[in-house]
Amino acid sequence: MLKVLHLNGVPIYTFLRIEEAIFRCKNAGSWLVTNVGTPSPSIIMGISGVAEKVSHIEKVKERGVNIIKRYSGGGTVVVSNNTLFVSLIGDQTFLDKWKVKMYPREIMKWTESVYKPVFKESPNFSLLENDYVIGKLKFGGNAQCLSLGRFVHHTSFLLDYNENDMDLLQMPDRAPEYRESRRHSDFLCKLKDHVHLPPSDTQSTPKITPTPLPYDILNYIEPSPFILPHIENTTVEYPHARLGNHLAKRIENSLKELIESTDQNNQIDSNLQNRMGDMAKLDTIQHVDLEYAAMFLKLPHRISNAVVSIE
């Protein structure tokens, strides 16, 4: 059973903590977790990132932007209220349906089949090196973590972005070849310019109600400055909230169709069927809420996300 959790406006540090707790739990099963926007801009580095090398520290200090080191690899991104976060979490049992091995490249390639129907308006959509692109313009950055038989593949999608936020980042030492040393403004694109909402969804919704955080979550997530603004501030503008939620639903539907079509086409061989038993019939989507997901925070697990102190 694929568990699905759709969130709105949960702070990125909180989101990463919950996501990691699910990932670290061996028996948590397979998940799709999405989150439309984070209340304020933040810089998110990979686990080996060094703040002084990936960002313009003086600008970061001046803007008061938080820097967070996540538990997965990959590069550095700036996220904001115009970012859609999507996480695919699972184990080898889940990947077996598509005969995908738990190797980074195989998982990365498999995700292209998940997202291709989502961005059907853009025939030039592809997975290029490790990025999701339209033509040669990036709109989705990926990172992965594989540990103890489980994987997480998480993506930040640019619904829109502020060029001043992108100017906080330095040119990375290691960049994909297709970037060709281009500046962020010449290298990125905005999904708002490429994905069209259905007529019923075209009404603008600049303000959304963030997903309420269970109050006992405060006992498991620190530092509290990342949590309190979420509880107290419900007036953050999310100009592309409808677009983000529309895409989150498309991703859910794409995964559901992939699962169901695989079962219908009998792509699971008999030996695998016998070995997996009922787990081979992953044709059910179970929607869960944040309170359900937050219970994984209460289980003992390693915590790798960290807030970077800038002196």
N, C-alpha and C positions, 0 to 999 in steps of 0.2 A: 504494500500500500504506500502510495506516495503522499506524504503529508505536505500540505500547502499552507503557507502563512503569508498573507499580504498585509503590509504595514504602511503607514503614512507618517512622515515627519519624525521618525525616531532618530535621535542623535547618533551619528556614525559610530562613536565609541561604544555606546550601548548596543547598537546593532552588531558590531564585531564581537563583543563579549558573548552575546546570546548565540551568535552563529558558531563561534569557537566551542562553546559548551556543547552544542548539538553535535558538532564534528568530533569532539573528543569522546563522546559517549558511544561505546562499541555497539550497543543495542538500540540506538536511536532510530535506525531505519533510514529511509531515503526522503529527502526534503527538497522542496522549492521554496525559497524565502525571498520576498521582494520588499523593498522599502522605497517609497517615493520621497526623495529629498531629505536633507538634514538641516536643522534650523540655521546654522551659520557656516561659512566657509571653513574648511579644514584641509590640511595637507596630510595625505596618508602615504607612508613609506612602506616598502617591503622590509622584511625582517633584518636584512643586512644593510639597510639604508643609513646614511649619515646625513643629518640635517644640514650641516654646513656645505656638503657637496651637492645636494639636490635642490636646495632652495637659496634664495637671496635673503639671508638671515635678517639684515637690517630692515628690509621691506616687510618681512614677516612680523618682526617686533612692532614696527610702526602700525601695522594693520591689526595687531592683536590676534593673529590667526593661530589656531592650535595645530601642532604637529603630532601625529599619532603614528607609532610603529605597529603595524599589524603582524599577525602570526604567520602569514604566508610569504612566499617569495614575490618576485616581480618588481616592477618599477614604482615610480612615485606619481600620484595623481592629486589634483585639487578637486574637492567635492563641495557641493553646495545645495541650496534648495531646488536647483534645477538638475539634479543627478538622480537617475534611477539605479538603485542597487539590486542586483540579482545574484542569488547564491544557489548553486546546485550541490547538494551534499548527499553522499551515499557510500555504498561499498561494492565489492566485486559482484555480489548477488544481483544487484541492480544492473550493473553493466553487462552481466552475462546475457541479458536478453538480446543485446546487439552484438554479442561476441567481441566486446571491447575489453581489452586488458587494462589493468590499472597502471598505466604508464602515462606520464604527462602529455606526450604528443598524441596518444590515442584518444585520451579524454578530450583534449583540445579539438581534435578533428571531429569527434562525435558531436560536440556542441554546435558545430556548424549546421548539422542536420536539424538541431533543435531550433536554431534561430533563422534559418533560411525562410521558412513559412511566415515568421513573424514580420520580416522586412520584405514582404512580397512586392510592395510598390517599387522597390529599388532593385532592378535586375542586376545592378553592378555590386550588390552586396556579396561579400566573401570574408573568409578568414584569411588574412594576409599576415604571414609570419605568426605572431601571437595576438594580433589585434582584429577586431571587427571593423570593416571598412566599407565605404561606398566608393567604388573606384579606387583611388589612393588617398582618400580622406578618412581619417580615423574618427569613430564615434563611440567605440567601446574598448576599454582596456581590461585585460584579464590577469588574474593571479591564481595560483593553485597551492594546495598543501595536501600531501599524501602521507598518512601515518597510521600504523597499526591496522592495516586493512581497510581504511576509510579514506575518502577524498572530499575535498571541497574545491569547487571551481567557481570563483566569484568575479563579477563584472561590474564596472561602473559605466553606465550609459549616459552620454551627454544629451539630455533633452535640449539644453541651451547652456551657454556659459558666458561668464564675464571676462573679457580679455584682461582686465586688471588682476583678476585672480590668477590667470595663467602666467602672468608676468612675475609671479612669486617664485616660479620654478626656473632653475638653471637648465641649460641644455644638458641632457644626460650623457655620461661618458660612453654608455653603450646604448645605442639607438637602433631601431630596425633599419635595414638597408633602404626600404622604400621611403623612409622619411627624407632622405637626401639632404640632411642638414636644414630642413625647412623650419621656420619659426612656427610656434604653436598656431598662430592665426592662419598660416598657410597649410597646416598639416591636419587640422581638425575640422569637423563639420558638426552641425547641430541637427538632431533628429526632428526638431520642430519644422525644419525645412524639407523633410523627406517623408514623413509619415503623416497621413491624412486621417483625421478623426471622422467617424461616420456622422451623418447629419444630426443624430440624436445626442451626440457628444460634443458638439461644437461650441456650446455655451461656455464662456470663460468662467473659471472658478479660481480667482486669485488667492482665496483663503480657504484652507481646509482645517478640519479638526484633527490634530495629531492623534495617533493611536495612544490611548491612555496607558501609562505604565503602571503595573501593579506596584503598590507602595512598598511591599516587602522586597522589591527588586533593589531598593536602596541598600539593603544589607549585603548585597553580593556584588555591586558595581561601584567602583571608585575610579576617579575622584568625583565627588558629588557635583562640582561645577558643571560637568557635562550633563547631569541629570536635571538639576533644578531649573535651568532655563526652559527645559521641555515641559515641566509641570506648570510653570508660572506663565509662560508665554504662548498664547494660542492665537496670536495675530500675525505670525510669520506669513509672508506671502509666498505662495507656490504657484507661479503663473502657469506652469505646465502640468498641474496636478492631474487634470483629465487625461492628458497624453500619457503620463507615467502610468496611471492606473489602467488605461486602455492597453498599453503594451504589456503590463504585468499579466493581464487576463489573456492576451494573445499567447504569451509564453506558456502559461498554464495549459491552454488549449492545445498548443503544439506538442507539449510533452504528453498530454493525454492521448492525442491521436497517434503519436509515435508508439506508445505502449500498446494501445489497442490494435493498431495495424500489425505490429510485430506478432502479437498473439494470433490474430486472424490468419496471418500468412504462415503460421506454423514454423516460424524461424527458430524456435527453440527445439533442438533435437531431443529424441526420446531419452537418451542418457542424462542429458542436462535436466529434462523435466523430472525424471525420477530422483535425481540428486537434490533438486530444489524443492520438489513437492509443491505445496500451496504457494510458496514464495514466487513461483514462476508466473502466477496469475496476477500480476501487478496491474490490474485493469480498473482499480478504484482510486479515486482522488479523495482524500480526507482533508477537509479544511479545518484548521486549528486556530486558536487565538493566541495572543501574546502571553497570557497567563499560563497556558499549557506549555509553550516553548520556554518560558522563564524558569520552569521547574528544573530544567537541566542545569541552570546556574547553581542549584543547591547541591548538585552531585560533586564529589571530589574530582577535580580535573586540573590539568596544567593550564596556566594562564600566560599567554605570550604577548597579548596586546599591551602596549605601554604608551603613556603620554610622555613626550619628549620635553624635557626642561630646557628652555633657552635662556642662557644668562646674558 
